[in-house]
Amino acid sequence: MMYISWGRKLKSLGGVKVGYHLRGKRAWYFLIAYGFIQLIWYMILGSLWLGYGMGYVFFYLPIKGAIKLFKYIKEKNPQE
């Protein structure tokens, strides 16, 4: 008798189930919405990292290189 009730319990728990007793189509809709939210969040993070990288490559490195170049020129050709 115990095995029969255990089998029925497993059958009733089968299928897609995500918290809040979501089953079937509602669970799939929830997962799709959750996936879109995650996609948007990681796209925002990715764009911020790309912006950071572009700022580093196009602003920080040229300024750092120009400062080094000016110091090198000043050391090579003293005006005094």
C-alpha positions as CSV (number, residue, x, y, z in Angstrom):
1,M,0.0,0.0,0.0
2,M,2.8,2.3,0.8
3,Y,4.4,1.9,-2.6
4,I,1.2,2.7,-4.4
5,S,0.7,6.0,-2.5
6,W,4.3,6.9,-3.1
7,G,3.9,6.3,-6.8
8,R,0.8,8.5,-6.9
9,K,2.6,11.2,-4.9
10,L,5.5,11.2,-7.4
11,K,3.0,11.3,-10.3
12,S,1.2,14.3,-8.8
13,L,4.6,16.1,-8.3
14,G,5.7,15.4,-11.9
15,G,5.8,18.1,-14.6
16,V,7.1,21.6,-14.6
17,K,6.8,23.1,-11.1
18,V,8.3,26.4,-10.0
19,G,7.5,27.9,-6.6
20,Y,4.1,29.4,-5.8
21,H,2.4,26.2,-7.1
22,L,3.0,27.1,-10.7
23,R,2.4,24.2,-13.0
24,G,2.0,23.7,-16.7
25,K,1.6,26.8,-18.9
26,R,1.7,29.3,-16.1
27,A,5.1,27.9,-15.0
28,W,6.4,28.2,-18.6
29,Y,5.1,31.8,-18.8
30,F,6.8,32.6,-15.5
31,L,10.1,31.1,-16.6
32,I,10.0,33.1,-19.9
33,A,9.3,36.3,-18.0
34,Y,12.1,35.5,-15.5
35,G,14.4,34.7,-18.4
36,F,13.7,38.1,-20.0
37,I,14.4,39.9,-16.8
38,Q,17.7,38.1,-16.4
39,L,18.5,38.8,-20.1
40,I,17.8,42.5,-19.6
41,W,19.9,42.6,-16.4
42,Y,22.9,40.9,-17.9
43,M,22.7,43.1,-21.1
44,I,22.8,46.2,-18.8
45,L,25.8,44.8,-17.0
46,G,27.5,43.9,-20.3
47,S,27.0,47.3,-21.7
48,L,28.4,48.9,-18.6
49,W,31.5,46.7,-18.8
50,L,31.9,47.6,-22.5
51,G,31.5,51.3,-21.6
52,Y,34.2,50.9,-19.0
53,G,36.5,49.2,-21.4
54,M,36.0,51.8,-24.1
55,G,36.7,54.6,-21.6
56,Y,39.9,52.9,-20.5
57,V,41.1,52.3,-24.0
58,F,40.1,55.6,-25.6
59,F,40.6,58.0,-22.7
60,Y,42.9,56.6,-19.9
61,L,45.5,54.9,-22.0
62,P,46.1,57.8,-24.5
63,I,46.3,60.3,-21.7
64,K,48.8,58.1,-19.8
65,G,50.8,57.6,-23.1
66,A,50.8,61.3,-23.8
67,I,52.1,62.1,-20.3
68,K,54.9,59.5,-20.7
69,L,55.7,60.9,-24.1
70,F,56.0,64.5,-22.8
71,K,58.2,63.4,-19.9
72,Y,60.4,61.5,-22.4
73,I,60.7,64.5,-24.7
74,K,61.4,66.8,-21.7
75,E,64.2,64.5,-20.5
76,K,65.8,64.2,-23.9
77,N,65.7,67.9,-24.8
78,P,66.3,70.0,-21.7
79,Q,65.5,73.6,-22.5
80,E,67.7,75.1,-19.7
